[in-house]
Amino acid sequence: MIAKPFAHVVLMLTSFVFAAQANALTRYESSIEESKWSLSGDIFACSLEHPIPHFGLGEFIKEAGEPMKFVLKPDNEKIGPGQVYIISQAPSWVPGISPETLEVMPYPGYGLTVEVGGKVAEQMLTSLDRGRHPVVAGSAWENGRESVEVALSNINFNPAYNEFRRCMASLLPVNFEQIARTAALFPTNGVELTDRIKRRLDLVAMYVEADPSIEYIYIDGHTDIIGSRRDNRELSKLRAERVTEYLLKKGIAPEKIVSRYHGERYPAADNRSNDGRERNRRVTIRLERSGNNAQSLSEPSP
């Protein structure tokens, strides 16, 4: 976010009003008849789309495990390079309410998307739910002295928004990138699963059950360098077996699991420090999707 003095923001907003009075403002917005909001989604992601005639598409996206985001996708180069303002405006039939600036950000032009995430995207949704119009405002591509406003209509918004919220409530708590690699750390000579490890394995099991593209779960047991190689290999085997047993009890199909143990052979960190040895006393759990399991079965990733 680019911080701007309040007076500058007010001046910018005022300029849009003056531009409109001088016919130097182009506004893209759905009419009452054209305004549509459509939902698509599953347990991995939810999308709420709003076509904007003669401009492009506005889309709210909530992916599993990720913050909300809003993406404005122009069909062509309507907004020029410079700054864009994300503004919450009251409808024209409710006079006397000042617009609220939610975000100011640089924009390179060239018909690229405008994207905002987290709190700003949520404020835009709240704005629509309150009957206001979120607007993306900037300079015209052809003439930087003219202004462009792209408004999201709140007409027909609430029914679709209710469905969007139901979709978000059904999202998985994590996505593939967040769960594809997990390291379970163990104390010295320890093999039992802590509550923290179990909670993470619960998420792994939940995700694997939901995503049919997961073909293999690689479980690799490791130790630090303390002790004999023979004892460490046996210790890493026990650790890998504990993780495997837990996932099997959670309903993971045995044919999906590839369990291996390596002792001290593949350290993830320097064994000369306490912190390094702590990182090496681990079992790694790695998910592989169909067609993406070409790595050698004998050489796990750290």
Phi and psi restraints in degrees (value plus and minus 20) as a CYANA .aco file:
   2 ILE   PHI    -122.3   -82.3
   2 ILE   PSI      98.6   138.6
   3 ALA   PHI     -95.5   -55.5
   3 ALA   PSI     114.3   154.3
   4 LYS   PHI    -150.8  -110.8
   4 LYS   PSI     121.4   161.4
   5 PRO   PHI     -76.3   -36.3
   5 PRO   PSI     125.5   165.5
   6 PHE   PHI     -76.7   -36.7
   6 PHE   PSI     -61.0   -21.0
   7 ALA   PHI     -81.9   -41.9
   7 ALA   PSI     -56.2   -16.2
   8 HIS   PHI     -87.1   -47.1
   8 HIS   PSI     -60.4   -20.4
   9 VAL   PHI     -84.6   -44.6
   9 VAL   PSI     -64.5   -24.5
  10 VAL   PHI     -80.5   -40.5
  10 VAL   PSI     -62.0   -22.0
  11 LEU   PHI     -81.8   -41.8
  11 LEU   PSI     -61.3   -21.3
  12 MET   PHI     -83.8   -43.8
  12 MET   PSI     -66.0   -26.0
  13 LEU   PHI     -83.0   -43.0
  13 LEU   PSI     -60.2   -20.2
  14 THR   PHI     -82.7   -42.7
  14 THR   PSI     -55.8   -15.8
  15 SER   PHI     -82.7   -42.7
  15 SER   PSI     -52.7   -12.7
  16 PHE   PHI     -86.5   -46.5
  16 PHE   PSI     -57.7   -17.7
  17 VAL   PHI     -84.5   -44.5
  17 VAL   PSI     -67.4   -27.4
  18 PHE   PHI     -82.0   -42.0
  18 PHE   PSI     -57.6   -17.6
  19 ALA   PHI     -84.3   -44.3
  19 ALA   PSI     -59.4   -19.4
  20 ALA   PHI     -84.4   -44.4
  20 ALA   PSI     -60.3   -20.3
  21 GLN   PHI     -85.7   -45.7
  21 GLN   PSI     -48.6    -8.6
  22 ALA   PHI    -116.2   -76.2
  22 ALA   PSI      -6.8    33.2
  23 ASN   PHI      38.5    78.5
  23 ASN   PSI      10.7    50.7
  24 ALA   PHI    -130.5   -90.5
  24 ALA   PSI      -0.6    39.4
  25 LEU   PHI    -143.8  -103.8
  25 LEU   PSI     112.0   152.0
  26 THR   PHI    -128.9   -88.9
  26 THR   PSI     106.1   146.1
  27 ARG   PHI    -138.4   -98.4
  27 ARG   PSI     109.7   149.7
  28 TYR   PHI    -128.3   -88.3
  28 TYR   PSI     103.4   143.4
  29 GLU   PHI    -182.1  -142.1
  29 GLU   PSI     124.0   164.0
  30 SER   PHI     -89.4   -49.4
  30 SER   PSI     121.4   161.4
  31 SER   PHI     -94.9   -54.9
  31 SER   PSI     152.0   192.0
  32 ILE   PHI     -78.0   -38.0
  32 ILE   PSI     -60.6   -20.6
  33 GLU   PHI     -92.0   -52.0
  33 GLU   PSI     -50.8   -10.8
  34 GLU   PHI    -109.5   -69.5
  34 GLU   PSI     -38.8     1.2
  35 SER   PHI     -85.4   -45.4
  35 SER   PSI      98.9   138.9
  36 LYS   PHI    -155.1  -115.1
  36 LYS   PSI     122.7   162.7
  37 TRP   PHI    -148.1  -108.1
  37 TRP   PSI     110.0   150.0
  38 SER   PHI    -150.0  -110.0
  38 SER   PSI     121.2   161.2
  39 LEU   PHI    -127.1   -87.1
  39 LEU   PSI     119.2   159.2
  40 SER   PHI    -158.8  -118.8
  40 SER   PSI     128.5   168.5
  41 GLY   PHI     151.2   191.2
  41 GLY   PSI     150.1   190.1
  42 ASP   PHI    -173.2  -133.2
  42 ASP   PSI    -180.2  -140.2
  43 ILE   PHI     -96.5   -56.5
  43 ILE   PSI     -25.7    14.3
  44 PHE   PHI    -120.4   -80.4
  44 PHE   PSI     -51.0   -11.0
  45 ALA   PHI    -183.0  -143.0
  45 ALA   PSI     129.6   169.6
  46 CYS   PHI    -145.6  -105.6
  46 CYS   PSI     119.6   159.6
  47 SER   PHI    -153.4  -113.4
  47 SER   PSI     114.1   154.1
  48 LEU   PHI    -140.2  -100.2
  48 LEU   PSI      89.7   129.7
  49 GLU   PHI    -125.9   -85.9
  49 GLU   PSI     126.6   166.6
  50 HIS   PHI    -159.3  -119.3
  50 HIS   PSI      84.3   124.3
  51 PRO   PHI     -87.0   -47.0
  51 PRO   PSI     118.4   158.4
  52 ILE   PHI    -137.3   -97.3
  52 ILE   PSI      87.9   127.9
  53 PRO   PHI     -74.2   -34.2
  53 PRO   PSI     116.7   156.7
  54 HIS   PHI      46.6    86.6
  54 HIS   PSI     -11.4    28.6
  55 PHE   PHI    -147.4  -107.4
  55 PHE   PSI     -78.6   -38.6
  56 GLY   PHI     143.2   183.2
  56 GLY   PSI    -151.9  -111.9
  57 LEU   PHI    -161.2  -121.2
  57 LEU   PSI     115.5   155.5
  58 GLY   PHI    -125.7   -85.7
  58 GLY   PSI     118.8   158.8
  59 GLU   PHI    -164.8  -124.8
  59 GLU   PSI     107.1   147.1
  60 PHE   PHI    -114.8   -74.8
  60 PHE   PSI     111.7   151.7
  61 ILE   PHI    -150.3  -110.3
  61 ILE   PSI     109.2   149.2
  62 LYS   PHI    -146.1  -106.1
  62 LYS   PSI      91.3   131.3
  63 GLU   PHI    -118.5   -78.5
  63 GLU   PSI     132.3   172.3
  64 ALA   PHI     -74.5   -34.5
  64 ALA   PSI     108.2   148.2
  65 GLY   PHI      56.5    96.5
  65 GLY   PSI     -16.7    23.3
  66 GLU   PHI    -141.0  -101.0
  66 GLU   PSI     136.5   176.5
  67 PRO   PHI     -87.5   -47.5
  67 PRO   PSI     140.6   180.6
  68 MET   PHI     -82.6   -42.6
  68 MET   PSI     128.1   168.1
  69 LYS   PHI    -163.1  -123.1
  69 LYS   PSI     134.4   174.4
  70 PHE   PHI    -140.8  -100.8
  70 PHE   PSI     113.9   153.9
  71 VAL   PHI    -146.2  -106.2
  71 VAL   PSI     106.6   146.6
  72 LEU   PHI    -124.2   -84.2
  72 LEU   PSI     100.8   140.8
  73 LYS   PHI    -134.2   -94.2
  73 LYS   PSI      81.7   121.7
  74 PRO   PHI     -93.3   -53.3
  74 PRO   PSI     128.1   168.1
  75 ASP   PHI     -98.5   -58.5
  75 ASP   PSI     -46.3    -6.3
  76 ASN   PHI    -176.5  -136.5
  76 ASN   PSI    -189.6  -149.6
  77 GLU   PHI    -106.5   -66.5
  77 GLU   PSI      67.3   107.3
  78 LYS   PHI    -118.9   -78.9
  78 LYS   PSI     -58.1   -18.1
  79 ILE   PHI    -120.8   -80.8
  79 ILE   PSI     109.3   149.3
  80 GLY   PHI    -106.7   -66.7
  80 GLY   PSI     154.4   194.4
  81 PRO   PHI     -86.9   -46.9
  81 PRO   PSI     131.1   171.1
  82 GLY   PHI     123.1   163.1
  82 GLY   PSI    -156.3  -116.3
  83 GLN   PHI    -132.4   -92.4
  83 GLN   PSI     126.9   166.9
  84 VAL   PHI    -137.2   -97.2
  84 VAL   PSI     126.2   166.2
  85 TYR   PHI    -133.1   -93.1
  85 TYR   PSI     110.0   150.0
  86 ILE   PHI    -117.0   -77.0
  86 ILE   PSI      95.5   135.5
  87 ILE   PHI    -146.0  -106.0
  87 ILE   PSI     122.8   162.8
  88 SER   PHI    -125.1   -85.1
  88 SER   PSI      95.7   135.7
  89 GLN   PHI    -130.7   -90.7
  89 GLN   PSI     124.1   164.1
  90 ALA   PHI     -95.8   -55.8
  90 ALA   PSI     130.4   170.4
  91 PRO   PHI     -83.4   -43.4
  91 PRO   PSI     136.8   176.8
  92 SER   PHI     -82.4   -42.4
  92 SER   PSI     -45.6    -5.6
  93 TRP   PHI    -104.8   -64.8
  93 TRP   PSI     -15.6    24.4
  94 VAL   PHI    -140.7  -100.7
  94 VAL   PSI      60.8   100.8
  95 PRO   PHI     -94.1   -54.1
  95 PRO   PSI     141.1   181.1
  96 GLY   PHI      68.4   108.4
  96 GLY   PSI     -18.6    21.4
  97 ILE   PHI    -124.3   -84.3
  97 ILE   PSI     101.9   141.9
  98 SER   PHI     -92.7   -52.7
  98 SER   PSI     127.2   167.2
  99 PRO   PHI     -88.2   -48.2
  99 PRO   PSI     134.5   174.5
 100 GLU   PHI    -138.9   -98.9
 100 GLU   PSI     104.2   144.2
 101 THR   PHI    -102.9   -62.9
 101 THR   PSI     101.5   141.5
 102 LEU   PHI    -114.9   -74.9
 102 LEU   PSI     -49.5    -9.5
 103 GLU   PHI    -184.1  -144.1
 103 GLU   PSI     127.1   167.1
 104 VAL   PHI    -148.7  -108.7
 104 VAL   PSI     109.2   149.2
 105 MET   PHI    -169.3  -129.3
 105 MET   PSI     133.4   173.4
 106 PRO   PHI     -91.8   -51.8
 106 PRO   PSI     130.7   170.7
 107 TYR   PHI    -161.1  -121.1
 107 TYR   PSI     105.5   145.5
 108 PRO   PHI    -101.5   -61.5
 108 PRO   PSI     -29.5    10.5
 109 GLY   PHI      61.2   101.2
 109 GLY   PSI    -166.7  -126.7
 110 TYR   PHI      41.6    81.6
 110 TYR   PSI       2.7    42.7
 111 GLY   PHI      50.7    90.7
 111 GLY   PSI      -2.1    37.9
 112 LEU   PHI     -97.5   -57.5
 112 LEU   PSI     142.5   182.5
 113 THR   PHI     -92.4   -52.4
 113 THR   PSI     134.7   174.7
 114 VAL   PHI    -127.0   -87.0
 114 VAL   PSI     105.7   145.7
 115 GLU   PHI    -151.5  -111.5
 115 GLU   PSI     112.0   152.0
 116 VAL   PHI    -151.0  -111.0
 116 VAL   PSI     129.5   169.5
 117 GLY   PHI    -152.9  -112.9
 117 GLY   PSI     154.6   194.6
 118 GLY   PHI      41.6    81.6
 118 GLY   PSI    -147.8  -107.8
 119 LYS   PHI     -79.7   -39.7
 119 LYS   PSI     -60.4   -20.4
 120 VAL   PHI     -85.4   -45.4
 120 VAL   PSI     -64.2   -24.2
 121 ALA   PHI     -81.8   -41.8
 121 ALA   PSI     -60.5   -20.5
 122 GLU   PHI     -85.9   -45.9
 122 GLU   PSI     -57.5   -17.5
 123 GLN   PHI     -84.7   -44.7
 123 GLN   PSI     -55.3   -15.3
 124 MET   PHI     -84.5   -44.5
 124 MET   PSI     -62.4   -22.4
 125 LEU   PHI     -83.6   -43.6
 125 LEU   PSI     -63.9   -23.9
 126 THR   PHI     -81.7   -41.7
 126 THR   PSI     -59.1   -19.1
 127 SER   PHI     -79.3   -39.3
 127 SER   PSI     -66.6   -26.6
 128 LEU   PHI     -82.8   -42.8
 128 LEU   PSI     -62.2   -22.2
 129 ASP   PHI     -83.8   -43.8
 129 ASP   PSI     -47.5    -7.5
 130 ARG   PHI    -107.9   -67.9
 130 ARG   PSI     -15.9    24.1
 131 GLY   PHI      68.3   108.3
 131 GLY   PSI      -8.3    31.7
 132 ARG   PHI    -115.7   -75.7
 132 ARG   PSI     156.9   196.9
 133 HIS   PHI    -139.7   -99.7
 133 HIS   PSI      88.1   128.1
 134 PRO   PHI     -87.2   -47.2
 134 PRO   PSI     116.8   156.8
 135 VAL   PHI    -151.1  -111.1
 135 VAL   PSI     116.9   156.9
 136 VAL   PHI    -123.9   -83.9
 136 VAL   PSI      97.2   137.2
 137 ALA   PHI    -139.5   -99.5
 137 ALA   PSI     119.0   159.0
 138 GLY   PHI    -180.3  -140.3
 138 GLY   PSI    -186.1  -146.1
 139 SER   PHI    -113.4   -73.4
 139 SER   PSI     129.5   169.5
 140 ALA   PHI     -89.2   -49.2
 140 ALA   PSI     126.3   166.3
 141 TRP   PHI     -83.5   -43.5
 141 TRP   PSI     -61.9   -21.9
 142 GLU   PHI     -93.5   -53.5
 142 GLU   PSI     -52.5   -12.5
 143 ASN   PHI    -167.7  -127.7
 143 ASN   PSI      89.2   129.2
 144 GLY   PHI     -83.3   -43.3
 144 GLY   PSI     -34.4     5.6
 145 ARG   PHI    -103.3   -63.3
 145 ARG   PSI     -32.8     7.2
 146 GLU   PHI    -117.5   -77.5
 146 GLU   PSI     138.6   178.6
 147 SER   PHI    -136.4   -96.4
 147 SER   PSI     133.2   173.2
 148 VAL   PHI    -147.4  -107.4
 148 VAL   PSI     112.8   152.8
 149 GLU   PHI    -141.9  -101.9
 149 GLU   PSI     113.7   153.7
 150 VAL   PHI    -139.1   -99.1
 150 VAL   PSI      92.7   132.7
 151 ALA   PHI    -128.6   -88.6
 151 ALA   PSI     123.9   163.9
 152 LEU   PHI    -116.4   -76.4
 152 LEU   PSI     104.5   144.5
 153 SER   PHI    -101.5   -61.5
 153 SER   PSI     120.0   160.0
 154 ASN   PHI    -110.3   -70.3
 154 ASN   PSI     -18.8    21.2
 155 ILE   PHI     -87.9   -47.9
 155 ILE   PSI     110.9   150.9
 156 ASN   PHI      44.6    84.6
 156 ASN   PSI      -3.1    36.9
 157 PHE   PHI     -97.8   -57.8
 157 PHE   PSI     -64.6   -24.6
 158 ASN   PHI     -81.4   -41.4
 158 ASN   PSI     -63.1   -23.1
 159 PRO   PHI     -80.5   -40.5
 159 PRO   PSI     -63.1   -23.1
 160 ALA   PHI     -86.8   -46.8
 160 ALA   PSI     -56.7   -16.7
 161 TYR   PHI     -84.6   -44.6
 161 TYR   PSI     -59.2   -19.2
 162 ASN   PHI     -81.5   -41.5
 162 ASN   PSI     -60.6   -20.6
 163 GLU   PHI     -87.0   -47.0
 163 GLU   PSI     -56.9   -16.9
 164 PHE   PHI     -82.3   -42.3
 164 PHE   PSI     -62.3   -22.3
 165 ARG   PHI     -85.9   -45.9
 165 ARG   PSI     -57.2   -17.2
 166 ARG   PHI     -85.9   -45.9
 166 ARG   PSI     -58.9   -18.9
 167 CYS   PHI     -83.0   -43.0
 167 CYS   PSI     -64.4   -24.4
 168 MET   PHI     -82.6   -42.6
 168 MET   PSI     -55.1   -15.1
 169 ALA   PHI     -86.6   -46.6
 169 ALA   PSI     -41.5    -1.5
 170 SER   PHI    -116.4   -76.4
 170 SER   PSI     -19.9    20.1
 171 LEU   PHI     -85.6   -45.6
 171 LEU   PSI     128.1   168.1
 172 LEU   PHI     -84.2   -44.2
 172 LEU   PSI     133.0   173.0
 173 PRO   PHI     -93.7   -53.7
 173 PRO   PSI     -35.2     4.8
 174 VAL   PHI    -159.0  -119.0
 174 VAL   PSI     140.2   180.2
 175 ASN   PHI    -129.5   -89.5
 175 ASN   PSI     158.5   198.5
 176 PHE   PHI     -80.4   -40.4
 176 PHE   PSI     -65.2   -25.2
 177 GLU   PHI     -80.6   -40.6
 177 GLU   PSI     -53.2   -13.2
 178 GLN   PHI     -99.2   -59.2
 178 GLN   PSI     -42.5    -2.5
 179 ILE   PHI    -133.8   -93.8
 179 ILE   PSI     -28.9    11.1
 180 ALA   PHI     -84.0   -44.0
 180 ALA   PSI     -48.8    -8.8
 181 ARG   PHI    -150.6  -110.6
 181 ARG   PSI     102.1   142.1
 182 THR   PHI    -152.4  -112.4
 182 THR   PSI     119.2   159.2
 183 ALA   PHI    -139.3   -99.3
 183 ALA   PSI     101.7   141.7
 184 ALA   PHI    -119.5   -79.5
 184 ALA   PSI      98.3   138.3
 185 LEU   PHI    -115.1   -75.1
 185 LEU   PSI     124.4   164.4
 186 PHE   PHI    -143.6  -103.6
 186 PHE   PSI     130.7   170.7
 187 PRO   PHI     -92.4   -52.4
 187 PRO   PSI     150.5   190.5
 188 THR   PHI     -74.5   -34.5
 188 THR   PSI     104.7   144.7
 189 ASN   PHI      43.9    83.9
 189 ASN   PSI     -12.7    27.3
 190 GLY   PHI    -101.7   -61.7
 190 GLY   PSI     126.6   166.6
 191 VAL   PHI    -151.6  -111.6
 191 VAL   PSI     -31.4     8.6
 192 GLU   PHI    -101.2   -61.2
 192 GLU   PSI     127.9   167.9
 193 LEU   PHI    -102.6   -62.6
 193 LEU   PSI     108.5   148.5
 194 THR   PHI     -98.9   -58.9
 194 THR   PSI     146.5   186.5
 195 ASP   PHI     -80.5   -40.5
 195 ASP   PSI     -56.3   -16.3
 196 ARG   PHI     -83.9   -43.9
 196 ARG   PSI     -63.4   -23.4
 197 ILE   PHI     -83.0   -43.0
 197 ILE   PSI     -62.6   -22.6
 198 LYS   PHI     -82.1   -42.1
 198 LYS   PSI     -60.5   -20.5
 199 ARG   PHI     -82.2   -42.2
 199 ARG   PSI     -60.0   -20.0
 200 ARG   PHI     -87.8   -47.8
 200 ARG   PSI     -61.0   -21.0
 201 LEU   PHI     -86.6   -46.6
 201 LEU   PSI     -51.0   -11.0
 202 ASP   PHI     -81.0   -41.0
 202 ASP   PSI     -60.8   -20.8
 203 LEU   PHI     -86.4   -46.4
 203 LEU   PSI     -60.3   -20.3
 204 VAL   PHI     -79.3   -39.3
 204 VAL   PSI     -68.2   -28.2
 205 ALA   PHI     -82.5   -42.5
 205 ALA   PSI     -62.2   -22.2
 206 MET   PHI     -81.2   -41.2
 206 MET   PSI     -63.8   -23.8
 207 TYR   PHI     -88.3   -48.3
 207 TYR   PSI     -64.1   -24.1
 208 VAL   PHI     -81.0   -41.0
 208 VAL   PSI     -59.1   -19.1
 209 GLU   PHI     -83.5   -43.5
 209 GLU   PSI     -53.7   -13.7
 210 ALA   PHI    -105.1   -65.1
 210 ALA   PSI     -43.8    -3.8
 211 ASP   PHI    -131.0   -91.0
 211 ASP   PSI      82.0   122.0
 212 PRO   PHI     -88.4   -48.4
 212 PRO   PSI     -30.5     9.5
 213 SER   PHI     -98.7   -58.7
 213 SER   PSI     -30.9     9.1
 214 ILE   PHI     -92.9   -52.9
 214 ILE   PSI      96.2   136.2
 215 GLU   PHI    -117.0   -77.0
 215 GLU   PSI     -59.8   -19.8
 216 TYR   PHI    -156.5  -116.5
 216 TYR   PSI     130.3   170.3
 217 ILE   PHI    -140.0  -100.0
 217 ILE   PSI      92.6   132.6
 218 TYR   PHI    -110.8   -70.8
 218 TYR   PSI     102.4   142.4
 219 ILE   PHI    -135.9   -95.9
 219 ILE   PSI      97.0   137.0
 220 ASP   PHI    -142.6  -102.6
 220 ASP   PSI      99.5   139.5
 221 GLY   PHI    -111.5   -71.5
 221 GLY   PSI     119.2   159.2
 222 HIS   PHI    -158.8  -118.8
 222 HIS   PSI     143.5   183.5
 223 THR   PHI    -156.0  -116.0
 223 THR   PSI     153.2   193.2
 224 ASP   PHI    -103.4   -63.4
 224 ASP   PSI    -189.1  -149.1
 225 ILE   PHI    -112.3   -72.3
 225 ILE   PSI     -24.0    16.0
 226 ILE   PHI     -92.7   -52.7
 226 ILE   PSI     109.9   149.9
 227 GLY   PHI      82.1   122.1
 227 GLY   PSI     154.4   194.4
 228 SER   PHI     -97.0   -57.0
 228 SER   PSI     137.8   177.8
 229 ARG   PHI     -82.8   -42.8
 229 ARG   PSI     -58.1   -18.1
 230 ARG   PHI     -84.0   -44.0
 230 ARG   PSI     -67.8   -27.8
 231 ASP   PHI     -83.5   -43.5
 231 ASP   PSI     -59.5   -19.5
 232 ASN   PHI     -86.4   -46.4
 232 ASN   PSI     -57.4   -17.4
 233 ARG   PHI     -84.4   -44.4
 233 ARG   PSI     -61.2   -21.2
 234 GLU   PHI     -86.9   -46.9
 234 GLU   PSI     -58.4   -18.4
 235 LEU   PHI     -85.0   -45.0
 235 LEU   PSI     -62.0   -22.0
 236 SER   PHI     -85.9   -45.9
 236 SER   PSI     -52.8   -12.8
 237 LYS   PHI     -84.8   -44.8
 237 LYS   PSI     -65.3   -25.3
 238 LEU   PHI     -82.2   -42.2
 238 LEU   PSI     -60.4   -20.4
 239 ARG   PHI     -83.9   -43.9
 239 ARG   PSI     -65.5   -25.5
 240 ALA   PHI     -83.2   -43.2
 240 ALA   PSI     -57.9   -17.9
 241 GLU   PHI     -86.5   -46.5
 241 GLU   PSI     -57.4   -17.4
 242 ARG   PHI     -82.7   -42.7
 242 ARG   PSI     -63.2   -23.2
 243 VAL   PHI     -86.0   -46.0
 243 VAL   PSI     -63.7   -23.7
 244 THR   PHI     -80.7   -40.7
 244 THR   PSI     -65.6   -25.6
 245 GLU   PHI     -80.0   -40.0
 245 GLU   PSI     -60.5   -20.5
 246 TYR   PHI     -85.7   -45.7
 246 TYR   PSI     -64.7   -24.7
 247 LEU   PHI     -86.7   -46.7
 247 LEU   PSI     -55.5   -15.5
 248 LEU   PHI     -84.0   -44.0
 248 LEU   PSI     -60.8   -20.8
 249 LYS   PHI     -83.9   -43.9
 249 LYS   PSI     -46.2    -6.2
 250 LYS   PHI    -102.9   -62.9
 250 LYS   PSI     -18.6    21.4
 251 GLY   PHI      78.5   118.5
 251 GLY   PSI     -12.7    27.3
 252 ILE   PHI     -89.3   -49.3
 252 ILE   PSI     113.8   153.8
 253 ALA   PHI     -85.5   -45.5
 253 ALA   PSI     112.5   152.5
 254 PRO   PHI     -77.6   -37.6
 254 PRO   PSI     -52.9   -12.9
 255 GLU   PHI     -90.0   -50.0
 255 GLU   PSI     -33.1     6.9
 256 LYS   PHI    -103.3   -63.3
 256 LYS   PSI     -39.1     0.9
 257 ILE   PHI    -115.6   -75.6
 257 ILE   PSI     109.1   149.1
 258 VAL   PHI    -136.5   -96.5
 258 VAL   PSI      86.2   126.2
 259 SER   PHI    -123.5   -83.5
 259 SER   PSI     111.0   151.0
 260 ARG   PHI    -159.8  -119.8
 260 ARG   PSI     141.7   181.7
 261 TYR   PHI    -165.2  -125.2
 261 TYR   PSI     122.8   162.8
 262 HIS   PHI    -155.2  -115.2
 262 HIS   PSI     -19.6    20.4
 263 GLY   PHI      40.1    80.1
 263 GLY   PSI    -151.0  -111.0
 264 GLU   PHI    -115.7   -75.7
 264 GLU   PSI     -11.2    28.8
 265 ARG   PHI     -86.3   -46.3
 265 ARG   PSI     -52.3   -12.3
 266 TYR   PHI    -142.6  -102.6
 266 TYR   PSI      55.8    95.8
 267 PRO   PHI     -87.7   -47.7
 267 PRO   PSI     123.4   163.4
 268 ALA   PHI    -112.3   -72.3
 268 ALA   PSI     -35.9     4.1
 269 ALA   PHI    -170.1  -130.1
 269 ALA   PSI     154.0   194.0
 270 ASP   PHI     -91.3   -51.3
 270 ASP   PSI     101.9   141.9
 271 ASN   PHI     -92.8   -52.8
 271 ASN   PSI     -24.9    15.1
 272 ARG   PHI     -99.8   -59.8
 272 ARG   PSI     -29.6    10.4
 273 SER   PHI    -138.1   -98.1
 273 SER   PSI     135.2   175.2
 274 ASN   PHI     -79.7   -39.7
 274 ASN   PSI     -64.3   -24.3
 275 ASP   PHI     -82.1   -42.1
 275 ASP   PSI     -60.7   -20.7
 276 GLY   PHI     -84.3   -44.3
 276 GLY   PSI     -64.2   -24.2
 277 ARG   PHI     -84.7   -44.7
 277 ARG   PSI     -55.1   -15.1
 278 GLU   PHI     -82.9   -42.9
 278 GLU   PSI     -61.1   -21.1
 279 ARG   PHI     -88.0   -48.0
 279 ARG   PSI     -46.5    -6.5
 280 ASN   PHI    -102.7   -62.7
 280 ASN   PSI     -39.4     0.6
 281 ARG   PHI    -104.4   -64.4
 281 ARG   PSI      63.7   103.7
 282 ARG   PHI    -168.4  -128.4
 282 ARG   PSI     142.3   182.3
 283 VAL   PHI    -143.3  -103.3
 283 VAL   PSI     106.8   146.8
 284 THR   PHI    -117.9   -77.9
 284 THR   PSI     119.8   159.8
 285 ILE   PHI    -140.3  -100.3
 285 ILE   PSI      98.4   138.4
 286 ARG   PHI    -146.0  -106.0
 286 ARG   PSI     106.0   146.0
 287 LEU   PHI    -113.0   -73.0
 287 LEU   PSI     117.8   157.8
 288 GLU   PHI    -146.2  -106.2
 288 GLU   PSI     111.8   151.8
 289 ARG   PHI    -105.6   -65.6
 289 ARG   PSI     146.0   186.0
 290 SER   PHI     -75.6   -35.6
 290 SER   PSI     113.6   153.6
 291 GLY   PHI      58.1    98.1
 291 GLY   PSI     -12.3    27.7
 292 ASN   PHI    -148.5  -108.5
 292 ASN   PSI      13.9    53.9
 293 ASN   PHI    -141.1  -101.1
 293 ASN   PSI      24.1    64.1
 294 ALA   PHI    -100.9   -60.9
 294 ALA   PSI     -29.2    10.8
 295 GLN   PHI     -85.2   -45.2
 295 GLN   PSI     123.3   163.3
 296 SER   PHI     -76.8   -36.8
 296 SER   PSI     116.6   156.6
 297 LEU   PHI     -89.6   -49.6
 297 LEU   PSI     -34.3     5.7
 298 SER   PHI    -116.2   -76.2
 298 SER   PSI     -29.6    10.4
 299 GLU   PHI    -150.0  -110.0
 299 GLU   PSI      72.1   112.1
 300 PRO   PHI     -93.8   -53.8
 300 PRO   PSI     138.4   178.4
 301 SER   PHI     -95.3   -55.3
 301 SER   PSI     133.4   173.4
